[in-house]
């Protein structure tokens, strides 16, 4: 059995409190971490480090769990740079541009789609993302949704069927028929390649009755539930997600007190050290507000109410064409008044919660050896030095990428 010792770690973020300093990040100083068979086998002070076959010297830098990006749309063709430019010149974002990408995606070959997915997945990996959820949602036919998910599943085990992204143009005047297609043959073709089902519950996309019907169909065949909710305005999406026990409701930009209460009060008992968690994570996607020049979600209100918050990129060609979790951390700190520790936790452990995973987003014995070594002495630098390539090395399953 081959072992690897990551040694001389100046600051090790474990997300496994209590660390030497306590706090949600479970920070340890002057630490070492032993990897065996792709998993963390031991964590402790550098001076007590066991022997290993190989050694990787962190040189006193910070080591963190890899980012867990729990919301990304990577299977598409074309780009919408001109739409972005128009928006920056004053046009509002409505979500209508999704249909532009649907047309380009349907016309693309499998290999073109595969190349885009792999390019973006690699780009994210170089920025520290070791787990990345990938949605379909730009095919919107039985064959195009199924192939989108099959291609996504080649690079991620966290795949999400989003046939209910928008109603495609050919069904514009008969949305009930489209919902029937999504719940019937499209779901049947998609489900073998998907772990999750998602719906864009928003004015102009799917109303609450359609969204509930679609999510219930997905649950009935064993898919977990996620919801795009309350992005463009207030609405029923967040409370629908809580009602259905969704792992995550995503965007959460326009929330009422009742929405926050619903998120804060639905809890389940957990075996981990924290004891009890909120059932439904609020996943905030500040790249979307940045790229649509919209007001950011109120992260403080959620955190102060005790809601579990995750950060993700929403990487997509229309409203947030970034694959960078460090950028989202910086936005969350600067624009959403999250502390650097809260933002780093939300981008790692929070994303893992949003995917109901306890083996990633955390560094403790038994967890996957998914981690990044920074070109910096502290996690603080991720927000303190925005736009700077600070990720020196990424390990996934203990393997340098
Ligand atoms: Zn999205």
Boltz pocket constraint, residues with backbone or C-beta under 6 A from the ligand:
constraints:
  - pocket:
      binder: B
      contacts: [[A, 71], [A, 73], [A, 228], [A, 314], [A, 316]]
      max_distance: 6.0
